[in-house]
Each structure stands twice: as C-alpha cells, then as structure tokens.
Amino acid sequence: MSDRAATFSARARRGPNLPLTVLAAIYIVALIAAAVLYFIAIATMGADPRGAAGYFLFGNAIGALGVLGGMLHLAVAAVRNVIEDNAR
C-alpha cells in the first residue's frame, strides 16, 4: 500500500481548490466585460464621443483589474505548489 502511495506525486493527490476556481472565473468575466465595453465604445463613438470615452475608461479599468487579478492568482497558485511540494 505504501509503495503505491509513494508513486503518486503531490500534484496527483491535490484536490480542486474552489476559492481559486471562483476567483479565476471572476477574472475571466472581468476580461470579457472589458472586451464588450470596448466594442460598445467603438459602436457609439460616432454618435456620442463623450459616452464612448466613458465606456473606454470603464472597460480599461475592468480589464486592468482582470489582468492584475489573474496575475495575482497565478502567483498564489505557484507559491501554493512550491509550499505543498516542499512540505513532504
């Protein structure tokens, strides 16, 4: 039994992490929302330039938060992997 347990790596025994999965979904939705706002801004640029600038600004802010959150998510996951792999 211990021989079989020794053959599995820490990565094979690790279960899914729901909080990190939910955060990743939030970042993906933020990036999709930013893309939608960019398209709305492009579509309304001719009729309402000030409104289009607002859409661009808001889309840029949401996109930046999505990218920053994704980068932090990857950093946390990398640190978690290192800690779990070195814990044995």
C-alpha positions, 0 to 999 in steps of 0.5 A, a space after each residue: 500500500 505504501 509503495 503505491 502511495 509513494 508513486 503518486 506525486 503531490 500534484 496527483 493527490 491535490 484536490 480542486 481548490 474552489 476559492 481559486 476556481 471562483 476567483 479565476 472565473 471572476 477574472 475571466 468575466 472581468 476580461 470579457 466585460 472589458 472586451 464588450 465595453 470596448 466594442 460598445 465604445 467603438 459602436 457609439 463613438 460616432 454618435 456620442 464621443 463623450 459616452 464612448 470615452 466613458 465606456 473606454 475608461 470603464 472597460 480599461 479599468 475592468 480589464 486592468 483589474 482582470 489582468 492584475 487579478 489573474 496575475 495575482 492568482 497565478 502567483 498564489 497558485 505557484 507559491 501554493 505548489 512550491 509550499 505543498 511540494 516542499 512540505 513532504 
